[in-house]
Amino acid sequence: MPWRRRRNRVSALEGGREEEAPPEAAAVPPALLTSPQQTEAAAERILLRGIFEIGRDSCDVVLSERALRWRPIQPERPAGDSKYDLLCKEEFIELKDIFSVKLKRRCSVKQQRSGTLLGITLFICLKKEQNKLKNSTLDLINLSEDHCDIWFRQFKKILAGSTNVLAHSLHGVPHVITATLHIIMGHVQLVDVCTFSTAGKLLRFGFSAMFGFGGRTLALAEKYRWMSPNQRRDFAVVKALAKLKAEDCEISFLPFNSSDDVQERRAQGSPKSDCNDQWQMIQGQFLNVSIMAIPCLCSVAPRGLAPNTRLNNGSMALIIARNTSRPEFIKHLKRYASVKNQFNFPFVETYTVEEVKVHPRNNTGGYNPEEEEDETASENCFPWNVDGDLMEVASEVHIRLHPRLISLYGGSMEEMIPK
């Protein structure tokens, strides 16, 4: 088997039946703590624990913050049975080696959609030789829809990661000590929050989103999670630029009304005035669409992806890059790293808005996997980058701002943003 095995393990059942561990217990039984590495593993917080069939064995599977561990489940054995000890050695894979996860289903030839659920498949990249990597898979078999769904969502959450755009905009840096100082000093900052929904169904809360180039780049990066974050980001940007493609969209938005009376009523949850709801619409071919409720300061954009918005002014920045040549679009991207105005291009439009609806009009659906050597999104779905997490949606997305919805520890970054 390609999985690594720990050495010098002692049976977890040595001396009798193992007592059931509480949910917050270590990832491995206390009897295994015979080395510093095992002690470190035991200190990890358990995320999930369940039973799957791996190979031909029913296994006790534990998902912790850094690794997935499993051990075959065997009947109680007579004392001193060394053969049992050999069969029950724990195996593991580190989560950093997992680059994708999918639900495994049995489909017949005539089936158009998903068939019978079999379990979960993990796609793993292992180091074979120096500078050489080997792809492998691990099947976790379980026929329970609910059981697999919980594990699948947890794996997707782990693999998705986060760009910390909120922490950077609140503190200037995504730094734990800085955040701790804000908490100690009692600095509280009100922050606007967005809701993302489709067909009346809430998808998630968030602070920033990119559709088009930004979504496709993230979808590509998610396929190469075995790379370091910087390498993965640079590789995905170059690959997305090489196959730069505009999306045919219809974008409706409600312009921001800066009237103090209107904003005060909205902050208190009062109904909107119909006379102020003057929706506008634009349509065409767009390379990228950004909707930002916060400045989104980050390492690649010191002034922020949306430097003209604030944390709690009740508005969002809608930034649209229409179809243009690849060299011109690259110039626009490079401007984010400088102090120059990244929006000073004829194909870039900016609006200050309260609500946005993005309606893709491509008849064939989203990012067609048949056009790529690596699938970047589910068939007939469009990839979105929401706060650094991949969100795949097949239809219109409605983004609505909720002014000052939450209070967070932090300070205003307005004085830190260069004019």
Beta strands, then each sheet from edge to edge (+ up, - down):
strand 1: 4-5
strand 2: 46-54
strand 3: 57-64
strand 4: 67-72
strand 5: 91-94
strand 6: 98-106
strand 7: 116-129
strand 8: 132-141
strand 9: 188-198
strand 10: 201-206
strand 11: 208-212
strand 12: 247-255
strand 13: 280-292
strand 14: 316-322
strand 15: 348-360
strand 16: 382-386
strand 17: 389-393
strand 18: 397-409
sheet 1: 1+ 5- 4+ 3- 2+
sheet 2: 6+ 7- 8+
sheet 3: 10+ 9- 18+ 15- 12+ 13- 11+ 16- 17+
sheet 4: 10+ 9- 18+ 15- 14+
end
